[in-house]
């Protein structure tokens, strides 16, 4: 609940650039669903969202581009693969 409140406070003034650190930590399924849809809405509006997270599965569902930082290599771009759903 506290995490939802913090995300709401960060988004309250409708910023052009939103920087979030681990926004998916501590959220339940409903909170994850709401945040994912809200971030996608912001992306459609042309807003810039910078997220620091260890939850790659959540980032994969909303990210246009992602970068991973390593102390040895610096920043490296992560390319997500697009899988088609198939029935077996």
C-alpha positions as CSV (number, residue, x, y, z in Angstrom):
1,X,0.0,0.0,0.0
2,X,2.8,2.4,0.8
3,X,4.5,1.7,-2.5
4,X,1.3,2.6,-4.4
5,X,1.1,5.8,-2.5
6,X,4.7,6.7,-3.4
7,X,4.0,6.0,-7.1
8,X,0.8,8.1,-7.0
9,X,2.7,11.0,-5.3
10,X,5.4,10.8,-8.0
11,X,2.8,10.9,-10.8
12,X,0.5,13.5,-9.2
13,X,1.9,16.6,-10.9
14,X,1.9,14.9,-14.3
15,X,5.7,15.1,-15.0
16,X,7.3,14.9,-18.4
17,X,10.1,12.8,-17.1
18,X,9.4,10.2,-14.3
19,X,12.3,8.5,-12.5
20,X,11.4,5.5,-10.3
21,X,13.6,3.2,-8.2
22,X,12.2,-0.3,-7.9
23,X,8.6,0.7,-8.4
24,X,7.4,-3.0,-8.6
25,X,8.8,-4.0,-5.2
26,X,6.1,-4.7,-2.6
27,X,3.2,-4.5,-5.0
28,X,0.5,-7.1,-5.2
29,X,-0.9,-8.4,-8.5
30,X,-3.5,-5.7,-8.7
31,X,-0.9,-3.0,-8.1
32,X,1.4,-4.5,-10.7
33,X,-1.4,-4.6,-13.2
34,X,-2.4,-1.0,-12.5
35,X,1.2,0.3,-12.6
36,X,2.0,-1.5,-15.9
37,X,-1.1,-0.1,-17.5
38,X,-0.5,3.4,-16.2
39,X,3.1,3.4,-17.4
40,X,2.0,2.2,-20.8
41,X,-0.5,5.1,-20.9
42,X,2.3,7.6,-20.0
43,X,4.4,6.1,-22.8
44,X,1.6,6.6,-25.3
45,X,1.4,10.3,-24.1
46,X,5.1,10.7,-25.0
47,X,6.3,10.8,-21.4
48,X,9.8,9.6,-20.5
49,X,9.9,7.0,-17.7
50,X,13.3,5.9,-16.2
51,X,13.0,2.8,-14.0
52,X,15.7,1.2,-11.9
53,X,14.6,-2.4,-11.3
54,X,15.6,-6.0,-10.8
55,X,12.3,-7.2,-12.1
56,X,13.1,-7.8,-15.8
57,X,9.8,-9.5,-16.5
58,X,7.9,-6.4,-15.6
59,X,10.3,-4.1,-17.5
60,X,10.0,-6.4,-20.6
61,X,6.3,-5.8,-20.7
62,X,6.5,-2.0,-20.8
63,X,10.0,-1.0,-22.0
64,X,10.9,0.5,-25.3
65,X,14.6,0.1,-24.6
66,X,16.5,-1.1,-21.5
67,X,20.1,-0.8,-20.3
68,X,22.0,-2.9,-17.8
69,X,24.8,-1.5,-15.8
70,X,27.9,-3.4,-14.9
71,X,30.9,-2.0,-13.1
72,X,33.2,-3.8,-15.6
73,X,31.3,-3.0,-18.8
74,X,29.4,0.1,-18.1
75,X,25.9,0.4,-19.7
76,X,24.8,-2.3,-22.1
77,X,21.6,-2.3,-24.0
78,X,19.2,-5.2,-23.5
79,X,17.4,-6.5,-26.5
80,X,14.1,-8.2,-25.7
81,X,13.1,-11.1,-27.9
82,X,9.5,-11.1,-29.2
83,X,8.0,-14.5,-28.8
84,X,4.9,-15.4,-30.7
85,X,2.3,-17.4,-28.7
86,X,2.0,-20.9,-30.2
87,X,-0.3,-23.7,-29.3
88,X,1.0,-27.2,-28.9
